[in-house]
Amino acid sequence: MSLYLLSVHEGERYLIPSADVAEVTPYVIPRKITPAPEYVVGMIDYRGETLPLIDTCLLLSGAPCKVVLCSRILIGMIQSPEGKRVKVGWLFDGVTETVRIADDQFKAAPLHLEQAPYLGGVATDEKGIMQRVIIQHILPDDAYAILFPPLD
């Protein structure tokens, strides 16, 4: 059995593998970066380190996260295609619980969308469908140039 954080956005339930998350923090007001793409909410201070904050709701559904009491920032690492790693803050709605789900409970999603490689398998419970999110694949290609700039 694996542990997942459950996020609910616009009535849809998403599962984020806890192994991909170093820490869950409450929402903090980010410093805005006006020319950044819409999915980059801004920058946050995380234990003295400045991290980009990414609106995962916008990337998952096209609608931005609603900043409410149960909004959370999940701190995790992503890797560039060249193998560099960077710490990122992921803004998620409705993160209120964790769930344990056996790997064999996941089934392949009935649709495979090439433009959504971050959507993994689905599992069901008494409340309906939950879909696994593959954090490593959630960012659009142009994000890597922003998050992994060339060294000066």
PEBELRA-V110465 format. One record per pair of residues at least 24 apart in sequence whose ideal C-beta (glycine too) atoms are under 8 Angstrom apart, sorted by sequence separation. I is the first residue (numbers start at 1). J is the second residue. D is the distance in Angstrom with one decimal. If there is no record, write none. Layout:
((I & J & D) (I & J & D))
This chain:
((51 & 75 & 7.2) (70 & 94 & 5.2) (71 & 95 & 7.4) (68 & 93 & 7.1) (70 & 95 & 6.2) (38 & 64 & 7.8) (65 & 91 & 5.0) (68 & 94 & 7.9) (70 & 96 & 5.0) (99 & 125 & 8.0) (106 & 132 & 6.5) (65 & 92 & 6.7) (66 & 93 & 5.9) (65 & 93 & 4.8) (44 & 73 & 6.8) (46 & 75 & 6.1) (101 & 130 & 7.9) (99 & 130 & 7.8) (54 & 88 & 6.0) (56 & 90 & 5.0) (57 & 91 & 7.1) (53 & 88 & 7.9) (54 & 89 & 6.8) (56 & 91 & 6.1) (57 & 92 & 7.0) (51 & 87 & 5.5) (52 & 88 & 5.8) (53 & 89 & 4.3) (54 & 90 & 5.5) (55 & 91 & 5.1) (56 & 92 & 5.4) (57 & 93 & 5.4) (51 & 88 & 6.1) (52 & 89 & 6.8) (53 & 90 & 7.9) (54 & 91 & 6.6) (49 & 87 & 6.7) (51 & 89 & 4.7) (53 & 91 & 5.7) (27 & 67 & 5.7) (46 & 87 & 7.4) (46 & 89 & 6.5) (27 & 71 & 4.5) (26 & 71 & 8.0) (27 & 72 & 6.8) (28 & 73 & 7.0) (44 & 89 & 5.3) (90 & 135 & 6.7) (14 & 60 & 6.6) (26 & 72 & 6.7) (27 & 73 & 6.2) (10 & 57 & 7.7) (25 & 72 & 6.8) (26 & 73 & 7.4) (9 & 57 & 4.8) (12 & 60 & 7.8) (24 & 72 & 5.3) (25 & 73 & 4.8) (90 & 138 & 7.9) (7 & 56 & 7.9) (12 & 61 & 6.8) (24 & 73 & 7.5) (25 & 74 & 8.0) (24 & 74 & 5.7) (25 & 75 & 6.6) (41 & 91 & 5.8) (9 & 60 & 6.6) (10 & 61 & 5.5) (23 & 74 & 7.7) (24 & 75 & 7.6) (9 & 61 & 6.1) (23 & 75 & 4.5) (10 & 63 & 5.8) (21 & 74 & 4.7) (22 & 75 & 4.8) (9 & 63 & 7.5) (21 & 75 & 6.8) (22 & 76 & 5.9) (21 & 76 & 5.2) (22 & 77 & 7.2) (9 & 65 & 6.9) (20 & 76 & 5.1) (78 & 135 & 6.8) (79 & 136 & 6.7) (16 & 74 & 6.5) (60 & 118 & 7.7) (78 & 136 & 5.8) (59 & 118 & 7.6) (76 & 135 & 5.8) (88 & 147 & 7.0) (78 & 139 & 6.9) (86 & 147 & 5.4) (86 & 148 & 6.4) (81 & 144 & 6.6) (25 & 89 & 7.9) (27 & 91 & 7.3) (80 & 144 & 5.4) (84 & 148 & 5.4) (7 & 72 & 8.0) (22 & 87 & 7.7) (82 & 148 & 7.4) (80 & 147 & 7.5) (80 & 148 & 4.4) (5 & 74 & 6.9) (78 & 147 & 7.3) (24 & 95 & 6.8) (60 & 133 & 7.1) (16 & 90 & 7.9) (16 & 92 & 7.1) (56 & 133 & 7.6) (14 & 92 & 7.7) (60 & 138 & 7.5) (59 & 138 & 5.5) (18 & 98 & 6.7) (59 & 139 & 7.3) (59 & 140 & 7.4) (56 & 138 & 6.3) (9 & 92 & 7.3) (9 & 93 & 4.2) (15 & 99 & 7.2) (54 & 138 & 7.8) (7 & 92 & 4.4) (8 & 93 & 6.6) (9 & 94 & 6.1) (54 & 139 & 7.0) (7 & 93 & 6.1) (8 & 94 & 3.5) (15 & 101 & 7.1) (5 & 92 & 7.7) (7 & 94 & 5.5) (6 & 94 & 7.9) (7 & 95 & 5.0) (8 & 96 & 7.7) (6 & 95 & 7.1) (54 & 143 & 7.8) (5 & 95 & 5.6) (6 & 96 & 7.2) (6 & 97 & 5.2) (5 & 97 & 7.9) (6 & 98 & 6.8) (5 & 98 & 5.7) (6 & 99 & 5.4) (4 & 98 & 6.5) (52 & 146 & 7.6) (3 & 98 & 5.7) (4 & 99 & 5.4) (52 & 147 & 6.2) (3 & 99 & 7.6) (4 & 100 & 7.6) (3 & 100 & 5.6) (4 & 101 & 6.1) (2 & 100 & 7.0) (1 & 100 & 4.5) (2 & 101 & 6.3) (1 & 101 & 6.6) (2 & 102 & 7.6) (39 & 139 & 8.0) (1 & 102 & 5.0) (2 & 103 & 6.4) (39 & 140 & 7.5) (1 & 103 & 8.0) (37 & 140 & 7.9) (40 & 143 & 7.8) (39 & 143 & 7.6) (37 & 142 & 7.0) (37 & 143 & 7.3) (40 & 146 & 7.0) (15 & 123 & 7.2) (37 & 146 & 7.3) (36 & 146 & 7.1) (13 & 127 & 7.2) (13 & 128 & 7.1) (15 & 130 & 5.1) (17 & 132 & 7.1) (20 & 135 & 4.7) (13 & 129 & 7.0) (14 & 130 & 7.0) (15 & 131 & 6.7) (20 & 136 & 7.5) (13 & 130 & 4.4) (14 & 131 & 5.8) (15 & 132 & 4.7) (16 & 133 & 5.3) (13 & 131 & 7.3) (14 & 132 & 7.7) (15 & 133 & 6.5) (17 & 135 & 7.7) (12 & 131 & 7.5) (14 & 133 & 5.0) (16 & 135 & 6.6) (6 & 130 & 7.0) (7 & 133 & 7.9) (4 & 132 & 7.4))
